[in-house]
Amino acid sequence: MTSIKSSAKHATDPSKKVAVVMLPLSTRNSPSIFNLVNKGLWDQTTQVREGLPAAYVAEMSDALAMPRASYLDNLHLPRSTIEARIKNKTLLTSSEGSAVLRSAKALARAEEIFEDRAAAATWFKREIRALGGVTPVSLMDTDSGFELVMKTLGRIEQGVVA
């Protein structure tokens, strides 16, 4: 869930707010895909090329409150291969990691706009007319699908019917 808190710097002025992305308790002391989302593009590129932890798949399916098998199907990733990577604590390939990172970036953006993780996850799994009647998560397997979702989120943020 995202919460808005006054920063210590602006403690005397409560009108000054900063967005704070709250990570699930299970990920606060360990690497999280959402930590990577908040890094720069260079760091994201480097880490995807080096291989992201397969555990990020489980983190994303949990964040979406979606069965892991459904999440993998939506990303067009092979279930048995990814499950083996998770079990063996090995890294995702760059194409697998890219799909997972795209979905995390889009979910984080939806969470900013809807100001609630559950609402963002619900939207992410719902068929959206502006996206041709498909779910946003089903478009995360390609860069162009990701761009469509991000543009739709931008229209929602601007108050344009999407």
N, C-alpha and C positions, 0 to 999 in steps of 0.2 A: 504494500500500500504506500502511496505517496503521502507525505504530510508536509505541511508548511509550518516552519518554525522561525521565530525571530533569531537572527544570528547574534552571537555575543557582541559583535561589533556594533550592532544596531539595537542593543537591548533597551536603550532609552527611547527609541522610536519604534513602537509596535507596528507602524504602517510599513516599515521596511521588512519584507519577507524574502526568504530564500527557499527554494525547493529542496527538499531532502528526500531522496529515494530510500525508503526503508527496505532493507534486505530481510528475507526470512531468517529466523534465528539460526537455522541450520547452515546458512551460508555466510554469516557475519564474520566468522573466524577462518573461513576457508575461501579458496578462489571461487569466484562467481562469474557467470556470463555477464551479469549486469555491471560488474566492475569493468569488464572489458568494453562494454557499450559506452561507458563514460570516458574511456580513453580516446586519444586522437586516432585518426585514420591510419597513420603510419604504424602505431603500436598494434592496431587491430590487424592490419595487413601482415605484419611480421608474425604475430601470434597465430593467425590462421594458417600461414605457410608452415610454421613450425609444428602445428597440430594442436588443436584444442582438446582438452580432456573430454572423453566420452561422457563423463558424468554431467556435462552441460546439457545433454539430451534429457536426462532425468530431471534436472533442474527446470528446464523449459516445460516439460510435460506437467510437472507439478505446478509451476507458475500459471499455466493455462487451465489447470484442473481438468486435464485431458489424459485419457489413457495413452501410455507411451506408444503403443502399437498404432493408434490413430494419428498421433503426432508424426511418427516416422512415415506412415502412409501418405500424409499430407505433404511431407517434404520429399517424397519419392526416394526415401533412403531404405536400404535393405534391413529388415528387422533383425534377422539372425546375425548379420555382420555387426550391426550396432550393438545389439545385446551382448555379443561376445566381447566387443571393445569395452563396454561398461563393466562387465564381469572381470575382465583381465586388466582393467585400469590402463588401457592403452589409449593412444591419441586418435582423433578423427583425421581423415584425409582433408586436404584443403577444400575440396568441393563439399564434403560433408559439413565441415566446420563453417564454411561460408553460409550454408543454408540455415544452420542453427543460429549463427550470429545475426543474419538478416531478420530472423523471426524475433530474436531478443531485442534488436533495435526497434522494430516495428511495435512490439508489445510495450516497450519502455515509452515510446512516443504516444501510443494510445493511452497509457497510464497517465502521462502528463496532461493530455487533453481531457480525459474523463475524470481525472483526479481520484481514481480508485482502481486498484489492481483487478478486483472482481469484475467491475464494469468493463474494463479494458479487455479482460479475458473473454467475457461473454460476447462482446462486439467482435473480437478476433475469430470466434468460432461460428458466428452467425452469417447466413447468406446475405450479402449486401447488394442491393439493386445496382448501385453505382459501379460495382465491380463485376457486372455481368451476371449477378445472381450466384456468385461463388463466395466461399468464405475467405477472409484475408489470409488465414493460416495456409490455405491451399495454394496461395500465390507465392509463398516464400521460397519455393524451389528455384525461382529464377530472379535475376536482377531486375528485369522489366516488371515482373509481378510485384516485387518489393516496391519499386517506384510508383506503381499504380496505387498500392496501399498507402504509401506515404503522402501522395497527392490527395487522396481521398481524406486522409486524416487532416491535412492542411485545410481542405474545404470545410470540414466539420469545425475546425478551430476558428475559421473565419465566419462561421454562421451560415455558410452556403449549404443548401440541402444536398446531402451526399447519399 
